[in-house]
Amino acid sequence: MNLILNIAYQAYAYIIPMVVLLGVLIFIHELGHFLVAKYFHVKVETFSLGFGPKIWKHTRGETTYCLSAIPFGGYVKMFGDEMGGDVDPEMRHRSFLHKPIYQRIAIALAGPLMNLFLAFVIFMLIAVVGEQVVAPQLGDIESGSPAYAV
């Protein structure tokens, strides 16, 4: 019985917070790709947190938002991101691979840059909130001690 309680405590104290924090990092990362792709008018077909079977799915506009069973990753599926795929000529302006190279680079870099921005915000919050520590104080020096001799 103690073994079961210990495993349950370990899951509650370590595994669940790790999965939640990893989910936040993945969401922020994929959100960076998503927002920049939308800014450059790339059609985003799917925004998914996780891999594997879909637990929840909602379509809004042209994008399907998904929550999948395996929470260790995510993806943003953009229209026309397959090499060699046929893209309708009237939809080329919405295709990822038909965008200028600087826009594709911006979309690819947006995810890691959002993670960097998140780290910056977290460190700024830590700096603002701070941490209370006991200030060092110098006490009396005992006579006859090596410190007293100096």
BELQUIPE-V506300 format. One record per backbone hydrogen bond with DSSP energy under -1.0 kcal/mol. CO is the residue of the C=O (numbers start at 1). NH is the residue of the N-H. E is the energy in kcal/mol with one decimal. If there is no record, write none. Layout:
((CO:NH:E) (CO:NH:E))
This chain:
((1:5:-2.2) (2:6:-2.6) (3:7:-2.4) (4:8:-2.3) (5:9:-2.4) (6:10:-2.6) (7:11:-2.3) (8:12:-2.4) (9:13:-3.2) (10:14:-2.4) (10:15:-1.3) (11:16:-2.9) (14:18:-1.7) (15:19:-2.4) (16:20:-2.3) (17:21:-2.7) (18:22:-2.5) (19:23:-2.2) (20:24:-2.0) (21:25:-2.3) (22:26:-2.6) (23:27:-2.6) (24:28:-2.6) (25:29:-2.3) (26:30:-2.9) (27:31:-2.4) (28:32:-1.6) (29:33:-1.5) (30:34:-2.6) (31:35:-2.9) (32:36:-1.9) (33:37:-2.3) (34:38:-2.5) (35:39:-2.2) (36:40:-1.9) (37:42:-2.9) (38:41:-1.5) (43:79:-3.3) (45:64:-2.5) (46:77:-2.6) (47:66:-2.7) (48:75:-2.1) (49:68:-2.9) (51:70:-2.6) (53:69:-2.3) (56:67:-2.4) (58:65:-3.6) (60:63:-1.6) (63:60:-2.6) (64:47:-2.5) (65:58:-2.5) (66:49:-1.9) (67:55:-3.1) (67:56:-1.9) (70:51:-2.3) (73:50:-2.3) (75:48:-3.0) (77:45:-2.4) (77:46:-1.6) (78:81:-1.0) (79:96:-2.8) (80:97:-1.6) (82:85:-1.6) (88:91:-2.2) (91:94:-1.8) (92:95:-1.2) (94:43:-2.2) (96:99:-1.5) (100:104:-1.9) (101:105:-2.5) (102:106:-2.1) (103:107:-2.3) (104:108:-2.2) (105:109:-2.5) (106:110:-1.3) (109:113:-2.2) (110:114:-2.0) (111:115:-1.7) (112:116:-2.1) (113:117:-2.5) (114:118:-2.5) (115:119:-2.2) (116:120:-2.2) (117:121:-2.5) (118:122:-2.6) (119:123:-2.5) (120:124:-2.2) (121:125:-2.5) (122:126:-2.3) (123:127:-2.2) (124:128:-2.3) (125:129:-2.9) (126:130:-2.7) (142:145:-1.4) (145:149:-1.4))
